[in-house]
Amino acid sequence: MDRREVMRLAMGLAVTCAAGSLAETSSAIPIIDCHIHLFDTTRTGGVPWPTPDDKAIYKPALPARYEQMTQPLGVVGAIAVEASPLESDNDWVLKQAKQNPVIVGVVGDLIPGSAYFVKQLERLHQDPLFLGIRYGNLWDRDLFLDSKKPEFVADLRKLAAAGLELDSANPDPRLIRAILEVSQQVPELRIVVDHLPGAAVPTETRASHEYWANLRTLGQNSRVYIKLSEIPVREGGRVPTDVAFYKEKLDAIWDVFGEDHILFGSDWPNSDHILGYGETLNIVQRYITAKGRAVSEKFFWKNSIAAYGWHARKADQPVA
């Protein structure tokens, strides 16, 4: 842990402690972080992401570092979401998970409709830590176009039949429309929409109406979940940490999806581009804790079991 990260952690802890009774109430609730990335920038051949010029996060992001940073904050487990299009990196991330029980599951990378999909899905599914795949606005892929291919949809049905889920990536109005179409084509598939607070909401009246109408339809689907990840934003050269700044946007999402279908995700270490882990978590805690303990438990761990089907691997991880 370098000096900058120590300072960030200290600041995050200070913010959490200063938050008062709300944070204290939530601190006893175990937290499952449903969105972190693992990679090792020192490995032979490097990594597809991040790139060496990304000074904020280009250093090993491994479970031990994550656990050391988050354990004092009440985080007891995490789901590692793919950060690489390399087929072999499914095995690399699974290896990291097996060796570190703080990782309760892995969302990997496979391409539905490809010649290798079924064989690799069957192989990876043998590992109980493999929970699903991610597909969206990432690695030059286009869910909107691909979801119109019969072979793509057929493989998503195989994914659902295996009891695995589909994460999306980097939402925008076009992707939300595509996710809605996938949910209608494969109604048995569990879908987790990543980073919804970070999506750019259309300002043009017709486009905005369509965007929210699509979200409301998704919100009626019991198999669709969303992550409150990528919440902090830079505004006027600074990053607001007062929850009131974000409340209107978060309320709009909460009103659509409700307390049973929203999960916590930090997007670590990508989140370090904007704000430290402790500060990010504190914003979320203050927003959620105001809704009461029962809702907080759903948000911080219960809903993630319903969405991903992960199982506890160490004593401090909760059991449904």
Secondary structure, 3 states (H helix, E strand, C coil): CCHHHHHHHHHHHHHHHHCCHHHHHHHCCCEEEEEECCECCCCCCCCCCCCCCCCCCCCCECHHHHHHHHHHHCEEEEEEECCCCCCHHHHHHHHHHHHCCCEEEEEECCCCCCCCHHHHHHHHHCCCCEEEEECCCCCCCCHHHHCCCHHHHHHHHHHHHCCCEEECCCCCHHHHHHHHHHHHHCCCCEEEECCHHHCCCCCCHHHHHHHHHHHHHHHCCCCEEEEECCCCCCECCECCCCHHHHHHHHHHHHHHHCCCCEEECCCECHHHHCCCHHHHHHHHHHHHHCCCHHHHHHHHHHHHHHHHCCCCCCCCCCCC
